[in-house]
Amino acid sequence: MRKTGIVLIVCIGMLVNVFPALRAQEVKTFTLQQAQQYAIDNNYQIKNAKTDIEIAKQKVKENTAIGLPQINASASYSYFMDIPTTLIPDFLSPAIISVNEDIFGLEPIVEVSGEPQYFEASFGSPHNATWGASISQLIFSGQYLIGLKAAKAYETLTQSTYEKSEIEIKDAVAKAYYPVIIIKENKNYLDSTLVSMKKMLYETEEYYNNGFREDTDVDQMKLMIADLETALAYMDNRLELATNMLKFMLGIKPEEQIEVTETVDALLLSVNNEFLINSNFDFNSNIDYNMLKKGEQLTYLQMRLRKSEYLPTMSAYYQYQQNGLRDQFDFFDFSKNWYPSQVIGVQLDIPIWSSGMRKYKVNQAKLALDKAKVQDTELQQRLNLTVETYRSEFNNAYLIYNNRLKNLEIAKRIYQKTEVKYKEGISNSLDLSTSYNQYLSSEINYLTSILDLLLKKSDLDKLLTKATN
């Protein structure tokens, strides 16, 4: 019974150690669409773009709050170590002397100077405390109204910026995803060829041992296998680099394991040649042009904001205050008086003269708006030129792909026929090597053309994607 308990504890301990390892080896699988969505949810750039939208929303609320009631409270205490002294003109002495002389006939026994005389007097209490509250309300401000519109326009611009980030990250993920698929396909081809070559080497060695083949045939086969193994090692390194790049785009740590599940055939089926070549392009729906127009709107509002500086500003306010004056610090003795005061008012600020400063600000804003209109025209032309260029490049890539596909089929037939002849002893290893190299080169050119076609498709997809905001 005791042994059973010990065994159970050991097994539990082993399982505790095994489970984390199993979790660490979890492989995340992605189709292209899943990879793009995962990047949108986890990519660092997208996270910052989402944060920018929230910042813009808070900015709108901040600007809105400027026009709402503002309530403030204050409290202060001061102690006069020396109460300020005030000089009061001596108006009593001349009056008394005049009365004594005129009414009682008395003469002053002290000579009075003709210069003004002053009494030194100290007023106030050493301990003073004040508390109060105020409320203010903006009644009219042109800058506030225009600034609020500008803040809302900026919020829509940040939303477009986020949408642009989504479009760009989808494009970047696709361009990182495609090489992984192509390299895997190339590696699978080399793996299957290596298996076939090793089988042929075994058969060639058997023929050689029985005197039906020369040693050069064996050496030639070994050389081809060595080249294949080197190529496979190179492909493994390229696949690792391409996978790490894809992980980075997805926001996945390098030590985590991922697996792409798309096939080359599936990716080729997604290429809509007719749509990409012949679909109408409307620059108004392009995200870059959409953002330019929103930036132009912000520039226009900036000009209006500068003009609003000529307008007056009006606000109303109310203040309530209580003052405590004490000879001793006894402000918490609520039986003693506090002296209240209240004030309500309206304030009107009218700009009159700024030595041309406001005028120059308006002029700068107008020039910035003129510049934005020039950029508008330039971007329209550049987008139209870019879409035509991308379509031409895509069409060329599509033609090259079809050509490379035909070449691969021909090279494959030549190699297969040569392989049959080699097995039948009609051709030698040199013929086999030549046809194999030709087939390998065609296979690489074919896969390269697919990658180029997919990359050109991605460029066009990005440009033709319509903005939603």
Long-range contacts (C-beta under 8 A, 24 or more apart in sequence): 25-257, 26-257, 27-257, 27-258, 27-259, 28-252, 28-256, 28-257, 28-258, 28-259, 29-258, 29-259, 29-260, 29-261, 30-177, 30-250, 30-258, 30-259, 30-260, 30-261, 31-260, 31-261, 31-262, 32-173, 32-174, 32-177, 32-260, 32-262, 32-267, 35-173, 35-177, 35-246, 35-250, 35-260, 36-169, 36-170, 36-173, 36-174, 38-250, 38-251, 39-169, 39-170, 39-172, 39-173, 39-249, 39-250, 39-251, 40-166, 40-169, 40-170, 42-250, 42-251, 42-252, 43-169, 43-249, 43-250, 43-251, 44-251, 45-165, 45-168, 45-169, 46-162, 46-165, 46-166, 46-169, 49-158, 49-161, 49-162, 49-165, 49-166, 50-162, 52-158, 52-161, 52-162, 53-155, 53-158, 53-159, 53-162, 55-158, 56-151, 56-154, 56-155, 56-157, 56-158, 56-159, 57-155, 59-151, 59-154, 59-155, 60-148, 60-151, 60-152, 60-154, 60-155, 62-151, 63-144, 63-147, 63-148, 63-151, 64-148, 64-151, 66-138, 66-144, 66-147, 67-138, 67-141, 67-144, 67-148, 68-137, 69-135, 69-136, 69-137, 70-135, 70-136, 70-137, 71-133, 71-134, 71-135, 72-133, 72-134, 72-135, 73-131, 73-132, 73-133, 73-134, 74-130, 74-131, 74-132, 74-133, 74-134, 75-129, 75-130, 75-131, 75-132, 76-129, 76-130, 76-131, 77-127, 77-128, 77-129, 77-130, 77-331, 78-128, 78-129, 79-126, 79-127, 79-128, 79-329, 80-124, 80-125, 80-126, 80-127, 80-128, 81-126, 83-122, 83-123, 83-124, 83-125, 83-126, 84-122, 84-123, 84-124, 85-120, 85-121, 85-122, 86-120, 86-121, 86-122, 86-123, 87-118, 87-119, 87-120, 87-121, 88-118, 88-119, 88-121, 89-116, 89-117, 89-118, 89-119, 90-116, 90-117, 90-118, 90-119, 93-117, 124-325, 125-325, 125-326, 125-327, 126-326, 126-327, 127-324, 127-325, 127-326, 127-327, 127-328, 127-329, 127-331, 128-323, 128-324, 128-325, 128-326, 129-323, 129-324, 129-326, 129-331, 130-321, 130-322, 130-323, 130-324, 131-321, 131-322, 132-319, 132-320, 132-321, 132-322, 133-319, 133-320, 134-317, 134-318, 134-319, 134-320, 135-317, 135-318, 136-315, 136-316, 136-317, 136-318, 137-315, 137-316, 137-317, 138-313, 138-314, 138-315, 139-314, 139-315, 139-316, 139-346, 140-312, 140-313, 140-314, 141-308, 141-311, 141-313, 141-314, 141-315, 142-307, 142-308, 142-309, 142-310, 142-311, 142-313, 143-305, 143-308, 143-309, 143-311, 143-313, 145-308, 146-301, 146-304, 146-305, 146-308, 147-305, 149-301, 150-298, 150-301, 150-302, 150-305, 153-294, 153-297, 153-298, 153-301, 154-298, 156-294, 156-469, 157-291, 157-294, 157-295, 157-298, 159-469, 160-287, 160-290, 160-291, 160-294, 160-467, 160-469, 161-291, 163-287, 163-467, 163-468, 163-469, 164-287, 164-288, 164-291, 167-287, 167-462, 167-465, 168-462, 169-249, 170-462, 171-458, 171-459, 171-461, 171-462, 172-249, 173-246, 173-249, 173-250, 174-454, 174-458, 174-461, 175-455, 175-458, 176-242, 176-245, 176-246, 176-248, 176-249, 177-246, 177-260, 177-262, 178-267, 178-451, 178-454, 178-455, 178-458, 179-238, 179-242, 179-245, 179-451, 180-239, 180-242, 180-243, 180-246, 180-260, 181-260, 181-262, 181-263, 181-264, 181-267, 182-264, 182-447, 182-448, 182-450, 182-451, 183-235, 183-238, 183-239, 183-242, 184-239, 184-260, 185-263, 185-264, 185-447, 186-235, 186-443, 186-444, 186-447, 187-232, 187-235, 187-236, 187-239, 189-443, 190-228, 190-231, 190-232, 190-235, 191-232, 193-228, 193-436, 193-440, 194-225, 194-228, 194-229, 194-232, 197-221, 197-224, 197-225, 197-228, 198-225, 200-419, 200-422, 200-423, 201-225, 203-423, 204-429, 207-425, 212-425, 213-425, 214-428, 216-429, 217-428, 217-429, 220-429, 220-430, 220-432, 220-433, 221-429, 223-433, 224-432, 224-433, 224-436, 264-447, 264-450, 267-450, 267-454, 268-450, 268-453, 270-457, 271-398, 271-453, 271-454, 271-457, 273-398, 276-391, 276-394, 276-457, 276-460, 276-461, 276-464, 277-391, 277-394, 277-395, 279-464, 281-383, 281-384, 281-387, 281-463, 281-464, 282-466, 283-379, 283-380, 283-383, 283-384, 285-466, 285-467, 286-383, 286-463, 286-466, 286-467, 287-465, 287-467, 288-379, 288-383, 289-379, 289-380, 289-383, 290-467, 290-469, 292-372, 292-375, 292-376, 292-379, 293-376, 295-372, 296-369, 296-372, 296-373, 296-375, 296-376, 299-365, 299-368, 299-369, 299-372, 300-369, 302-365, 302-368, 303-362, 303-365, 303-366, 303-368, 303-369, 305-365, 306-358, 306-361, 306-362, 306-364, 306-365, 307-362, 309-351, 309-358, 309-361, 310-351, 310-358, 311-351, 312-348, 312-349, 312-350, 312-351, 313-348, 313-349, 314-346, 314-347, 314-348, 314-349, 315-346, 315-347, 316-344, 316-345, 316-346, 316-347, 317-344, 317-345, 317-346, 317-347, 318-342, 318-343, 318-344, 318-345, 319-343, 319-344, 383-463, 386-463, 387-460, 387-463, 387-464, 390-456, 390-459, 390-460, 390-463, 391-460, 393-456, 393-459, 394-453, 394-456, 394-457, 394-459, 394-460, 397-449, 397-452, 397-453, 397-456, 398-453, 400-449, 400-452, 400-453, 401-446, 401-449, 401-450, 401-452, 401-453, 403-449, 404-442, 404-445, 404-446, 404-448, 404-449, 405-446, 405-449, 407-442, 407-445, 407-446, 408-439, 408-442, 408-443, 408-445, 408-446, 410-442, 411-435, 411-438, 411-439, 411-441, 411-442, 411-443, 412-439, 412-442, 414-438, 414-439, 415-439
